[in-house]
Amino acid sequence: MRRFKSPHLGIFFIIAVIIPSIILSLIAVRAINHEEAYIEKRLEGTLMAEVIQVVSLVNMVLKDMQEELTNTLQIPTDNNFAQTFAKWKEKSNLVDIPFMLSSTNEILWPDLNSNLSKEEISFINFNKDFFSDKKEIPVYQNIAVVYKDAIINEIKKMRETQKLVKREKSEERFLEKASPSVPFKSFEPSGLPSEGEDVAQNQVFLFSDKDSHSNIGGEKKSTGEVGQTIDKIDTYTQLQMSKYTESQFAQHPSIRERVYKEARKKGKQVFVRNVILQQKLSEKVNKQKEEFKEQKSLYVSEPLKFSEIIANKDSGIIPRFINDKLNLLFWKKDEKNGGIIGCVINQRGFRERILSVLPEIYSSVRILTILDENGIPLVTPDDGKTRDWRRPFVAREISELLPRWEIAAYLTDPHIVSAKAQFIGWVMCTLIFILFISIITGGVLILRSLHSEITLAQQKTTFVANVSHELKTPLTSIRMFAEMLKEKRQPDEEKQRKYFNIMVSETERLTRLINNVLDFSRMEQGKKRYNMKKINIVSLCREIVEHHRERLEQNGFTVNFTTNIERLTIYADEEALKQVMLNLLSNAEKYSPDEKKIDVEISKEEKFVFIEIKDRGIGIPERESKKIFKEFYRVDDALTSKVRGTGLGLTIARKIIQDNGGDILYFPHYGGGSIFQIKLPIFEKE
């Protein structure tokens, strides 16, 4: 850059152009961010109100389901279980697998002596130990309500410390009326049952250390102690207190962490939610970004036995995870016979009931849906767009009866907020755009050039180190075994043959590495030549697999070659295709440390033959999958990587296949691993 002849001109340029431009930029960005944050905050409030309303509706459905199952249930007479339960299924589509327990909680139905379905057998296997109290299951509780007294007292302490007593005077009177003074350091959970708990606030069930019995969707019997407590604190106040403590619990990270820590000390398990809420502009402004990396669940769990769960209740619904799938067990006590009657709630019928109360899921502003225990939406809009369903705009957990289930809202257009605020900052951005365009463009070009040069230099340095290591490893093996054979230190002929095989294998590996480097050099210079001829690709692939099968199987691999085609002719370079296949098989071998399985499949579709090499190795992260065919590129490029490589194998493989008229693609293998698919044109006779 040419320097200013006078220092005064430089100072004037800085004062007159650079500084005003920077100030205008800061003002423009600040104005845009504040406007977007304001619009976003209003939108968040609107959507959260709708989400809370849906939470309330879903909880009403859960309550109605329990009432329906209770009302349609009939006690079997004369041990006629099958007929009674068949009628129950006819009356309600919520009934999946009925069951009946004796007074000692032994399973009377399904009857092991009858012809049971697979589902009934599975039900018995998974639940017999649970029903007999030999096994505990997690019981879910709303942590903000369990520890509500401690939360309230800490909030009062914070108000006093911040000298906001005057502003919070009315709130303090409310707190003094509703809660006794309990030292926060004790952190004892509340034992007050919230019988009037609003379904919008998740119908929480309260829990005490002295009486570890959870009200899992059940009807709690009235006791003298509970009755006296309810006389002192009215239902409306309890409802308001639950809402207040949940709100304060969400707003204060320090209190939240203390509550979670104390819950862990009490033996309760804290879960992480399936969703990660999108970073809000208002949160960025307040520098609270760290709070939104991990979303802990409002519900914690504690292991309980079946007898503890049903104690002091007549009926209820028990959520239980089996193979990471949520199952709901409805139960009701048989007062006459002293047993338990219930059923596994039908998943399809249950989900239909839930979806029936969901409002229109798609609008011009938002998408509203329900996420199940695995973060999968129950219903999605038919707009053909791909979304990350684990990143909602707002979301709320539903209930302890549906742990890990959430109502989630997504923006139809992620840019809707910025679009509404765009005009406000447009004028100021236009004023500084011309001044900065040349600087930004030049800076970006220089930075990109420097970055490319630095990256290339690093890749070449790593390449040299990796090639050196790759050459050293097989040479070391060959030398070691050659010296052992030369000095006749191993008289066993079988082991001698094994050593010779290893030496041959290492020699082939060394040859393949050198060929890769030479081929890459020829390709870079445009000197690569191919000997094109007609080839039976099926026989060629089978020959390659069988040639390396013994070595792979000795290394613990299971090798399968699958095709229903005997002959397919292509026009290509045979040696080049062998090199591609060996590179892919070598990758599958190197990157399969645990499950050692390689499948080679050949199929035909229209005018192309497809060769797929599948493994069950470590796989490739989705964000890296588009880069793996670049020269020198490795997913883990560190010199200390456990698996060495040059970063050229896939680059050369794709180049060879493309030069032979085809292409090579990568796909993730369902269940773990990688799939490399070679696509080549079939030779057509003239």
Secondary structure, DSSP 8 states (H G I E B T S, - for coil): ----SSHHHHHHHIIIIIHHHHHHHHHHHHHHHHHHHHHHHHHHHHHHHHHHHHHHHHHHHHHHHHHHHHHH----STT-HHHHHHHHHHH-TTEEEEEEE-TT--EEES-TTS---HHHHHHHHHHHHHHTTSS-EEEEEEHHHHTHHHHHHHHHHHHHHTT-TTTTHHHHHHHHHHS----TTT--------TT--GGGT------SSS----SS--B---HHHHHHHHHS-HHHHHHHHHHHHHHHHH-HHHHHHHHHHHHHTT-EEEE-S------HHHHHTT-GGGGSS-EEEEEEEEE-HHHHHTTBSEEEEEEEETTEEEEEEEEE-TTTS-EEEEEE-HHHHHHHHHHT---SB-SSEEEEEE-TTS-BS---SS-----TTS-SEEEE--TTSTT-EEEEEESSTTHHHHHHHHHHHHHHHHHHHHHHHHHHHHHHHHHHHHHHHHHHHHHHHHHHHHHHHHHHHHHHHHHHHHHHHTT----HHHHHHHHHHHHHHHHHHHHHHHHHHHHHHHHHT-----EEEEEHHHHHHHHHHHHHHHHHHTT-EEEEEES-S--EEEEEHHHHHHHHHHHHHHHHHT-SSS-EEEEEEEEETTEEEEEEEE-SS---GGGTTTTTSTT--SS--TT-SS---S-HHHHHHHHHHHTT-EEEEEE-TTSSEEEEEEEE-----
